[in-house]
Structure formats: C-alpha cells, structure tokens
Amino acid sequence: MSERAAPFFCPYCGDEDLRPSEAGHGAWECHGCRRAFQLKFLGLLSPTNGGNQSDRHDD
C-alpha cells in the first residue's frame, strides 16, 4: 500500500496548515479557514481527451 499524497495548500484559502482528517481516505482539514475537503484521483487524461497538445510526439 502506498503512502497518501498530501496537498501543499488549501484549495479554498491557500493556507498550508493542513492535517489529515478522520473522515476517511483523502480527507483533509485546513486549520486556517476551518474547512474540510476530500481529494480523489480520477485518472490520467489522454492527448485527445483534454491533454496538452505539446505532449504529442507525432513526427
């Protein structure tokens, strides 16, 4: 099992005082603005599905 990826700052106020929440996997608490939020990885984008055009290697 891999370690949990930690966010660097709160998506609401930008504060860096974040702590894991007991609410579940991917849940975090910001002690700057007192908000709780959850992060979830959805998957990777393909170049035809919103990826960067410079990622293509068409020669």
C-alpha positions in Angstrom: 0.0 0.0 0.0 1.4 3.4 -0.9 1.5 6.5 1.3 -1.2 9.1 1.0 -0.3 12.0 -1.3 -0.5 15.3 0.7 -1.8 18.6 -0.7 0.6 21.5 -0.3 -2.1 24.2 0.3 -5.8 24.6 0.9 -7.8 24.9 -2.3 -10.1 27.5 -0.6 -7.8 29.9 1.3 -4.2 28.9 0.2 -3.1 28.2 3.8 -0.5 25.5 4.4 -1.8 24.4 7.8 -3.4 21.1 6.6 -3.9 17.9 8.5 -5.3 14.6 7.6 -9.0 14.2 8.6 -10.5 11.2 10.3 -13.5 11.5 7.9 -11.9 8.9 5.5 -9.3 8.3 2.8 -8.2 11.5 1.0 -9.9 13.8 3.6 -8.1 16.9 4.8 -8.7 19.7 7.3 -7.5 23.3 6.9 -6.9 24.9 10.2 -6.5 28.3 8.5 -10.1 28.6 7.2 -11.5 25.6 9.2 -12.8 23.9 6.1 -12.7 20.1 5.4 -12.3 18.7 1.9 -11.5 15.5 0.2 -9.1 14.7 -2.7 -9.7 12.0 -5.2 -7.6 10.9 -8.1 -9.8 10.3 -11.2 -7.2 9.1 -13.7 -4.9 10.3 -16.5 -6.0 12.4 -19.4 -5.2 11.3 -23.0 -4.0 13.9 -25.5 -7.4 13.6 -27.3 -9.3 14.0 -24.0 -8.0 17.3 -22.6 -4.3 16.6 -22.5 -1.7 19.1 -23.6 -1.0 19.2 -27.4 2.7 19.5 -26.7 2.6 16.0 -25.2 2.1 14.5 -28.6 5.1 13.1 -30.4 3.9 13.0 -34.0 6.9 13.0 -36.2 
